[in-house]
Amino acid sequence: MAVATLQSTARGRGFTLVELMVTIAVAAILLTIAVPSLTDTTLSGKLRASANDLVTSAALARSEAIKRNAVTSLCPSSDGASCGSGGWEQGWIVITGSTVIQTEKAAPQGFKVTSTVSRIDFQPSGVGSTQATLTVCRASPYAGNQERVVTVSATGRSYVTKTATGSCS
């Protein structure tokens, strides 16, 4: 009797091939559901970071204009030394006269930053000379529907709004 009990206990310890295959199939289904959500969360974080960098640079340019009592500009720059004619995704600088106050690196690979203006100037009073809108979105490998819109008002205030128009092209 003791031998029969020992044999039945030894057989009940492992998983059968069918149980293992079902477990792997369930795990694959759960991963298939979770990966797109993780990708969207990562995209959202990168968009938010890039938009917040623009807002921070605009606030710095405004405060430096007041502090230095001089016109201070926020403009795109590919070389980090002078205002350029390239796109905002190449990077941007905060500059007063010929003094570069801040240099911001390029947007993450595949991201695009479009704007209604090529330069944002802040007067010594802190007021911006023009209203500007900058849109941060993903252009490749495929255009997502999430984007962040940075608005700099004519009074110099800047803020970010989240949209899902997917107009990045």
VOBA-1610 file (N, C-alpha, C; in pm, whole numbers, padded with zeros to 5 digits, always signed):
BEGIN
Met+00082-00119+00000Met+00000+00000+00000Met+00086+00125+00000Ala+00196+00123+00070Ala+00284+00239+00080Ala+00348+00270-00055Val+00374+00169-00136Val+00435+00188-00267Val+00337+00256-00362Ala+00211+00219-00359Ala+00108+00280-00444Ala+00088+00426-00409Thr+00089+00462-00283Thr+00072+00601-00240Thr+00190+00685-00286Leu+00309+00630-00278Leu+00429+00701-00320Leu+00427+00728-00469Gln+00383+00633-00551Gln+00378+00651-00695Gln+00274+00755-00735Ser+00157+00757-00673Ser+00053+00853-00710Ser+00093+00995-00669Thr+00167+01011-00560Thr+00213+01142-00517Thr+00320+01195-00614Ala+00405+01109-00664Ala+00510+01151-00756Ala+00452+01198-00887Arg+00344+01138-00935Arg+00282+01177-01060Arg+00209+01312-01050Gly+00158+01350-00936Gly+00078+01470-00920Gly+00160+01597-00899Arg+00291+01592-00901Arg+00373+01709-00870Arg+00394+01804-00987Gly+00400+01764-01109Gly+00435+01849-01222Gly+00314+01897-01300Phe+00341+01978-01403Phe+00237+02026-01492Phe+00232+01938-01615Thr+00116+01925-01669Thr+00105+01851-01794Thr+00136+01947-01908Leu+00162+01892-02024Leu+00193+01973-02141Leu+00074+02062-02178Val-00046+02013-02164Val-00166+02091-02195Val-00178+02211-02100Glu-00154+02190-01971Glu-00160+02300-01874Glu-00055+02407-01906Leu+00064+02364-01941Leu+00170+02458-01975Leu+00136+02538-02101Met+00082+02474-02202Met+00044+02543-02326Met-00069+02643-02303Val-00166+02608-02220Val-00276+02700-02189Val-00222+02822-02114Thr-00131+02801-02021Thr-00072+02912-01945Thr+00005+03005-02038Ile+00081+02950-02130Ile+00158+03032-02225Ile+00063+03109-02317Ala-00045+03047-02362Ala-00142+03114-02449Ala-00210+03230-02377Val-00248+03212-02251Val-00310+03320-02173Val-00211+03434-02153Ala-00086+03402-02124Ala+00016+03506-02106Ala+00038+03585-02236Ala+00038+03517-02349Ala+00055+03585-02478Ala-00062+03678-02507Ile-00183+03637-02476Ile-00301+03723-02496Ile-00292+03847-02407Leu-00254+03828-02282Leu-00242+03942-02191Leu-00134+04040-02237Leu-00022+03990-02287Leu+00084+04077-02338Leu+00038+04152-02463Thr-00038+04087-02548Thr-00090+04151-02668Thr-00181+04267-02633Ile-00255+04255-02526Ile-00344+04362-02481Ile-00264+04474-02413Ala-00161+04440-02338Ala-00088+04537-02257Ala+00012+04621-02336Val+00074+04568-02440Val+00181+04639-02511Val+00132+04769-02576Pro+00020+04775-02647Pro-00024+04904-02702Pro-00050+05009-02594Ser-00104+04969-02483Ser-00129+05062-02374Ser+00002+05117-02320Leu+00103+05033-02307Leu+00234+05077-02261Leu+00297+05173-02361Thr+00282+05146-02490Thr+00335+05234-02594Thr+00270+05371-02586Asp+00138+05376-02568Asp+00067+05503-02556Asp+00111+05581-02433Thr+00136+05511-02324Thr+00181+05577-02202Thr+00321+05635-02221Thr+00409+05563-02286Thr+00543+05612-02314Thr+00537+05733-02406Leu+00456+05726-02510Leu+00439+05837-02602Leu+00388+05960-02529Ser+00290+05942-02444Ser+00233+06053-02368Ser+00339+06120-02282Gly+00424+06043-02218Gly+00530+06099-02136Gly+00631+06179-02216Lys+00669+06129-02333Lys+00765+06201-02417Lys+00705+06330-02471Leu+00579+06326-02510Leu+00512+06447-02558Leu+00503+06551-02447Arg+00465+06506-02329Arg+00452+06597-02214Arg+00587+06661-02181Ala+00693+06581-02183Ala+00826+06634-02150Ala+00871+06739-02252Ser+00851+06712-02380Ser+00891+06808-02483Ser+00810+06937-02473Ala+00679+06924-02450Ala+00594+07043-02437Ala+00633+07123-02312Asn+00660+07056-02203Asn+00700+07125-02081Asn+00835+07195-02097Asp+00924+07137-02177Asp+01052+07203-02205Asp+01029+07335-02278Leu+00934+07337-02372Leu+00902+07460-02443Leu+00842+07565-02349Val+00751+07522-02262Val+00690+07615-02166Val+00796+07672-02072Thr+00886+07588-02025Thr+00993+07632-01936Thr+01084+07733-02006Ser+01117+07708-02131Ser+01201+07801-02206Ser+01130+07934-02228Ala+01000+07931-02255Ala+00924+08055-02273Ala+00920+08134-02143Ala+00900+08066-02031Ala+00898+08134-01901Ala+01036+08194-01870Leu+01142+08122-01903Leu+01277+08173-01882Leu+01301+08297-01968Ala+01262+08291-02095Ala+01282+08405-02185Ala+01207+08527-02132Arg+01086+08506-02085Arg+01007+08618-02030Arg+01073+08677-01907Ser+01116+08591-01815Ser+01178+08642-01692Ser+01312+08709-01719Glu+01388+08658-01815Glu+01516+08720-01850Glu+01495+08856-01917Ala+01389+08869-01996Ala+01358+08999-02058Ala+01331+09103-01950Ile+01257+09064-01847Ile+01227+09156-01737Ile+01355+09186-01658Lys+01430+09082-01625Lys+01551+09098-01544Lys+01658+09183-01613Arg+01679+09158-01742Arg+01784+09227-01816Arg+01736+09359-01878Asn+01605+09383-01872Asn+01546+09503-01932Asn+01585+09513-02080Ala+01574+09399-02148Ala+01609+09391-02289Ala+01520+09288-02357Val+01501+09304-02487Val+01422+09207-02564Val+01494+09073-02560Thr+01421+08969-02525Thr+01475+08833-02519Thr+01391+08745-02610Ser+01457+08657-02683Ser+01388+08575-02783Ser+01399+08427-02753Leu+01296+08357-02793Leu+01294+08211-02795Leu+01282+08174-02942Cys+01380+08102-02994Cys+01379+08073-03138Cys+01443+07937-03166Pro+01406+07876-03280Pro+01467+07748-03316Pro+01614+07767-03352Ser+01694+07666-03320Ser+01837+07674-03350Ser+01893+07533-03366Ser+01956+07510-03480Ser+02016+07378-03502Ser+02158+07371-03446Asp+02224+07487-03429Asp+02361+07486-03380Asp+02375+07528-03233Gly+02268+07576-03172Gly+02272+07616-03032Gly+02342+07747-03006Ala+02373+07822-03113Ala+02444+07949-03097Ala+02370+08068-03156Ser+02283+08043-03253Ser+02211+08153-03317Ser+02074+08104-03363Cys+01983+08199-03380Cys+01850+08165-03430Cys+01861+08119-03573Gly+01792+08011-03604Gly+01800+07955-03738Gly+01665+07954-03807Ser+01668+07907-03927Ser+01544+07900-04004Ser+01487+07759-04004Gly+01552+07666-03937Gly+01507+07528-03932Gly+01384+07511-03845Gly+01343+07387-03831Gly+01226+07357-03750Gly+01258+07355-03601Trp+01155+07370-03522Trp+01170+07370-03376Trp+01217+07235-03324Glu+01192+07126-03398Glu+01233+06994-03351Glu+01385+06978-03350Gln+01459+07069-03416Gln+01605+07064-03417Gln+01664+07115-03286Gly+01582+07180-03204Gly+01627+07239-03080Gly+01597+07388-03082Trp+01613+07453-02968Trp+01586+07597-02961Trp+01675+07662-02856Ile+01680+07793-02862Ile+01762+07869-02768Ile+01681+07987-02713Val+01725+08034-02596Val+01677+08160-02540Val+01797+08254-02552Ile+01776+08368-02618Ile+01887+08457-02649Ile+01848+08603-02624Thr+01943+08679-02570Thr+01929+08823-02554Thr+02046+08887-02628Gly+02016+08965-02731Gly+02124+09023-02812Gly+02205+08910-02873Ser+02332+08901-02837Ser+02416+08791-02885Ser+02450+08692-02774Thr+02387+08709-02656Thr+02414+08621-02542Thr+02312+08509-02537Val+02359+08386-02551Val+02271+08269-02540Val+02254+08236-02393Ile+02130+08235-02347Ile+02100+08210-02207Ile+02074+08062-02183Gln+02003+07999-02276Gln+01971+07857-02262Gln+01971+07791-02399Thr+02020+07669-02403Thr+02016+07587-02525Thr+01937+07461-02493Glu+01841+07430-02576Glu+01761+07310-02556Glu+01789+07213-02670Lys+01809+07089-02637Lys+01842+06986-02736Lys+01722+06957-02827Ala+01748+06882-02930Ala+01645+06847-03027Ala+01537+06760-02964Ala+01421+06761-03025Ala+01311+06676-02980Ala+01348+06529-03003Pro+01284+06436-02932Pro+01316+06294-02952Pro+01300+06252-03098Gln+01375+06152-03137Gln+01371+06101-03274Gln+01229+06066-03315Gly+01186+06112-03431Gly+01053+06083-03481Gly+00946+06183-03438Phe+00984+06280-03356Phe+00889+06381-03310Phe+00901+06506-03395Lys+00792+06578-03406Lys+00789+06700-03486Lys+00732+06812-03401Val+00790+06931-03413Val+00741+07050-03343Val+00713+07155-03449Thr+00586+07187-03468Thr+00548+07288-03567Thr+00501+07412-03495Ser+00510+07526-03562Ser+00472+07651-03499Ser+00413+07748-03600Thr+00338+07842-03547Thr+00282+07949-03628Thr+00382+08062-03648Val+00490+08062-03570Val+00593+08168-03578Val+00731+08106-03582Ser+00828+08183-03630Ser+00966+08134-03633Ser+01049+08191-03518Arg+00988+08279-03437Arg+01059+08341-03327Arg+00958+08403-03232Ile+00984+08391-03101Ile+00897+08453-03001Ile+00981+08554-02924Asp+00945+08680-02935Asp+01018+08787-02867Asp+00940+08832-02744Phe+01013+08856-02635Phe+00955+08909-02512Phe+01014+09046-02486Gln+00929+09144-02465Gln+00972+09282-02440Gln+01022+09295-02296Pro+01094+09403-02263Pro+01145+09422-02126Pro+01034+09425-02020Ser+00912+09453-02059Ser+00801+09451-01964Ser+00752+09308-01938Gly+00802+09211-02015Gly+00759+09072-02001Gly+00648+09033-02096Val+00598+09129-02170Val+00490+09103-02265Val+00549+09048-02394Gly+00485+08947-02449Gly+00529+08893-02577Gly+00481+08982-02690Ser+00558+08989-02798Ser+00517+09076-02907Ser+00415+09010-02998Thr+00412+08880-03000Thr+00313+08808-03081Thr+00264+08686-03007Gln+00145+08642-03043Gln+00093+08518-02987Gln+00147+08403-03071Ala+00183+08294-03006Ala+00241+08180-03077Ala+00177+08050-03032Thr+00171+07956-03124Thr+00123+07822-03096Thr+00225+07723-03150Leu+00272+07633-03064Leu+00366+07529-03104Leu+00301+07394-03077Thr+00303+07306-03174Thr+00243+07174-03161Thr+00351+07068-03160Val+00350+06983-03057Val+00446+06874-03043Val+00371+06745-03072Cys+00420+06668-03170Cys+00352+06543-03206Cys+00454+06442-03258Arg+00410+06320-03274Arg+00497+06215-03329Arg+00468+06201-03477Ala+00572+06212-03559Ala+00557+06202-03703Ala+00595+06064-03757Ser+00684+05994-03689Ser+00725+05862-03736Ser+00761+05775-03616Pro+00754+05646-03620Pro+00731+05564-03738Pro+00588+05574-03791Tyr+00494+05612-03708Tyr+00360+05643-03759Tyr+00308+05759-03675Ala+00228+05840-03737Ala+00174+05957-03667Ala+00070+05911-03565Gly+00091+05947-03441Gly-00005+05914-03338Gly-00115+06019-03334Asn-00222+05990-03262Asn-00329+06089-03253Asn-00312+06179-03132Gln-00214+06151-03046Gln-00188+06237-02931Gln-00095+06350-02973Glu-00119+06468-02920Glu-00027+06579-02939Glu-00044+06678-02825Arg+00056+06763-02809Arg+00051+06867-02707Arg+00066+07001-02778Val-00019+07097-02742Val-00015+07229-02802Val+00030+07328-02696Val+00142+07394-02723Val+00196+07496-02633Val+00152+07631-02689Thr+00083+07709-02606Thr+00036+07841-02647Thr+00107+07946-02564Val+00163+08044-02633Val+00224+08159-02566Val+00136+08278-02603Ser+00070+08333-02502Ser-00023+08443-02528Ser+00053+08573-02552Ala-00018+08673-02600Ala+00042+08804-02625Ala+00089+08870-02496Thr+00036+08825-02382Thr+00081+08880-02253Thr+00205+08809-02201Gly+00249+08702-02270Gly+00369+08631-02230Gly+00344+08504-02152Arg+00219+08476-02119Arg+00186+08355-02044Arg+00189+08235-02137Ser+00247+08124-02091Ser+00251+08002-02173Ser+00188+07886-02099Tyr+00121+07800-02174Tyr+00056+07683-02115Tyr+00044+07573-02219Val+00019+07450-02170Val+00010+07331-02255Val-00132+07278-02252Thr-00182+07236-02367Thr-00309+07165-02374Thr-00287+07033-02447Lys-00360+06934-02407Lys-00351+06801-02467Lys-00462+06787-02569Thr-00428+06749-02691Thr-00530+06727-02792Thr-00511+06589-02854Ala-00610+06545-02926Ala-00604+06415-02992Ala-00651+06427-03136Thr-00612+06537-03202Thr-00654+06558-03339Thr-00571+06478-03438Gly-00448+06444-03401Gly-00364+06363-03489Gly-00328+06433-03617Ser-00303+06562-03612Ser-00276+06641-03732Ser-00128+06645-03768Cys-00045+06565-03704Cys+00098+06566-03733Cys+00124+06503-03869Ser+00196+06576-03951Ser+00226+06521-04084Ser+00363+06565-04129
//
